[in-house]
């Protein structure tokens, strides 16, 4: 239950904590703000059953849950009344906007994510009917229109076509923008929290382990042709050519990525063995038919959209040889019970990867089977979700340590403004905490799926 203090008094909650009046000379909130706040607080009365939340506003402090019981403890301070109206009209998307803009302060950003997930069944009702209607509309739009070619290009400009300097600040040396695989050498998935695996190059080792795991699973060998959807900055393609003797064709929609990838390919002496195509995967040429021994795609399927899963796997089937070929895809996914093809705007889809859509593992498996008319069979399923929180924590630490406002402002002059740059940093901080909590709590997962031809035997057994 919430507890609040009235002006000029202190009250003690049933949990034994104090709530203090925050006296201020600011003008009173408008009727709309007070209505929004009252509505949200009303929901929180029954929503917070696990953990404890303390919200300090300009005139009162509100406490929910019990700080003496199990669960996280969240302390928030509202700095602007628009915080309430944002959440009332846009739910968790509004909350992310309020945080980025600086309308609310939170002692520990991860704690609010954990609290939300621990109480998600009831906290979800914070959204008003109006915001739920908006959510339904955006979900229908994303499902039915999906990633058209023009939208795909616009979305890439919004998310990936940013300065390479930004990603150099927090990614590993080879610039893998995906889940690393942490081994015993780095202390495992919680090594950083337990004081183990503190080498500055732990992320590099974990990402290289991921690359080699994918390539070994794809069964590539010298002389094989490898097709990749989603180049990134060329790390996997370069390693496939340099260490496994493959010839690689890799596709990207990002000019920034293509430019840097080709520079790195040239530096490794791999020109002609790794070809980077600025191309939508739906535009692969006719001469690709049945030319490839293996296919890989690392966390690109999130951007395909439910409308195009079948088309995606049709093209993989088209490009791979009819026998002795392998497809390996990794993708952030929803658990089956949470998946829907109608996914509304949230922080990720609005500010990081517009119109993205997380599939479930089952949806992808069904699409692969249907698209290939049974020519693909599922070889293996792996869940890498436990490895993602540490990856995100490491990115967060590196970004804060390495990113330069001056360097970023050279490409984005608006970032010379201190407040704008602070909001930019909070966007990335929010991403790392938001996604990290989702993986840690099982709200989202990260699967690696391996498909082989139906007639293939991958391990001799007689």
Secondary structure, DSSP 8 states (H G I E B T S, - for coil): --EE--TT-EEE-TTS-EEE-----S----HHHHHHHHHHHHHHHHH--SSEEEEE-SS-EEEEE-TTSSS-EEEEEE-STHHHHHHHHHHHHHHHHHHHHTSEEES-HHHHHHHHHHTHHHHGGGS-HHHHHHHHHHHHHHHHH---HHHHHHHHHHHTSS-HHHHHHHS-TT---S-----GGGTGGGTTTTT----TTHHHHHHHHHHHHHHHHTT--TT-EEEEE--TTSHHHHHHHHHH--EEEEEES-HHHHHHHHHHHHHTT-BTTEEEEE--GGG--GGGTT-BSEEEEES-GGGT-GGGHHHHHHHHHHHB-SSS-EEEEEEEEE-GGG--S-----HIIIIISTT---B-HHHHHHHHHHHTTT-EEEEEEEE-GGGHHHHHHHHHHHHHHH--HHHHHHH-GGGGSHHHHHHHHHHHHHHHHHHHHHHHTTSEEEEEEEEEETT--SS---
